[in-house]
Each structure stands twice: as structure tokens, then as C-alpha cells.
Amino acid sequence: MVRLKELRNKFDKSQADMAEMMGITQQAYSNYEAGRREPDYKALTKLANFFNVTTDYLLGNNDNPMPLNKETMPTGIYFRLAKEAEALGLDEEDVENILKIYRKHEERNK
């Protein structure tokens, strides 16, 4: 999981820091980064939440790290935007701009 190391470095964390946050040994975390061990669903979700990225991004299933905010959007719109963002190759900034427009629209219509 190459992205784990990139994200860890971006957040200026050591493997020991990450292992402590995860409640696992440093060796176990090191094995995640090296691809010798796969995190289970609970660990993967914890990592995604910590780095504020999607699990799909961590797994290399897409290149858009930004999770859409499900709480601020109706489910149908959220899933359509997520699907379209990936299909159109929108980056993190594009998605954030779309979310800002959506939030302004919702505020105006309250």
C-alpha cells in the first residue's frame, strides 16, 4: 500500500506514531506499507478516516483521495457526484468547488 507511506509522510507521522494510533505494533504497520500484510476492514476504515481519504483511494482503486461529505448532501446527489467525479477524472479541488456550490445553493434555499 504505497499510498500509506505517502500519506504518512504528508502528515509528518512516523510508523511508530501510526502504529500507536492504530493500536498495533510498528512491525504490523510497517507490513501494511510494504504490502506484506493487508489491513482488515476496521483498520482500513480507521486509516481512511485518519488521513481523510476514501478507502478506495488507499486501495488504489481510484486517484481521487477526497471523500465527499455524505452528511451535507442527499444520498442520491452524493452517489451521483461520487460516480461522476471518478468518471470525469475530477481532482480534489474540483470536487471541493462542487461541494461549495451545493452548500451555497442549500443555504439560499432554506
C-alpha positions in Angstrom: 0.0 0.0 0.0 2.3 2.7 -1.3 -0.2 5.4 -0.6 0.0 4.8 3.2 3.7 5.8 3.2 3.0 8.9 1.1 0.1 10.0 3.3 2.1 9.2 6.5 4.9 11.4 5.3 2.5 14.2 4.2 1.1 14.2 7.7 4.6 14.1 9.2 4.0 10.9 11.2 6.3 8.1 11.9 5.5 4.4 11.6 5.5 4.3 15.4 3.0 7.2 15.5 0.7 5.4 13.2 1.1 2.1 15.0 0.2 3.7 18.3 -2.9 5.4 16.7 -4.0 2.1 15.2 -3.3 0.1 18.4 -1.0 -2.3 16.6 2.8 -2.9 16.6 5.1 -0.8 14.5 6.1 -4.1 12.7 2.4 -4.7 11.8 2.1 -1.2 10.4 5.3 -1.5 8.5 3.9 -4.6 6.9 0.9 -2.7 5.7 3.2 -0.1 4.0 5.4 -2.8 2.5 2.4 -4.8 1.2 3.3 -7.9 3.2 0.1 -7.6 5.1 -3.4 -6.2 4.2 -5.3 -4.2 6.8 -8.7 -5.6 7.7 -11.8 -3.6 7.1 -11.8 -1.9 10.5 -8.1 -0.9 10.2 -8.6 0.3 6.6 -11.5 2.4 7.7 -9.5 3.9 10.6 -6.7 4.8 8.3 -9.0 6.4 5.7 -10.7 8.4 8.5 -7.3 9.5 9.9 -6.0 10.7 6.6 -9.4 12.0 5.4 -9.4 9.9 2.2 -11.6 7.2 0.8 -10.8 3.5 1.3 -10.8 3.2 -2.5 -8.0 5.7 -2.6 -6.0 3.8 -0.1 -6.5 0.6 -2.0 -5.5 2.2 -5.3 -9.0 1.8 -6.8 -9.1 5.5 -7.8 -6.9 8.5 -7.7 -9.3 10.9 -6.0 -8.4 11.0 -2.3 -11.2 13.3 -1.2 -14.2 11.8 0.4 -17.5 13.5 -0.5 -19.4 14.7 2.6 -22.4 12.4 2.8 -23.8 14.3 5.8 -24.3 17.5 3.9 -25.8 16.0 0.7 -28.9 14.0 0.0 -27.8 10.4 -0.7 -28.8 10.4 -4.4 -26.8 13.5 -5.1 -23.9 12.3 -3.1 -23.6 9.0 -5.0 -24.2 10.7 -8.4 -21.4 13.2 -7.7 -19.1 10.4 -6.5 -19.7 8.4 -9.6 -19.3 11.4 -12.0 -16.2 12.7 -10.2 -14.4 9.5 -10.8 -15.7 9.1 -14.3 -14.7 12.6 -15.3 -11.4 12.4 -13.5 -12.2 15.4 -11.3 -9.5 16.2 -8.7 -9.8 17.1 -5.1 -10.1 20.8 -5.8 -12.8 20.3 -8.4 -14.9 18.2 -6.0 -14.5 20.7 -3.2 -15.7 23.5 -5.6 -18.7 21.5 -6.5 -19.5 20.9 -2.8 -19.1 24.7 -2.1 -21.6 25.5 -4.8 -24.0 22.9 -3.5 -23.7 24.2 0.1 -24.4 27.8 -1.1 -27.4 26.6 -3.0 -28.8 24.8 0.0 -28.2 27.9 2.2 -30.0 30.1 -0.2 -33.0 27.8 -0.4 -33.5 27.4 3.4 
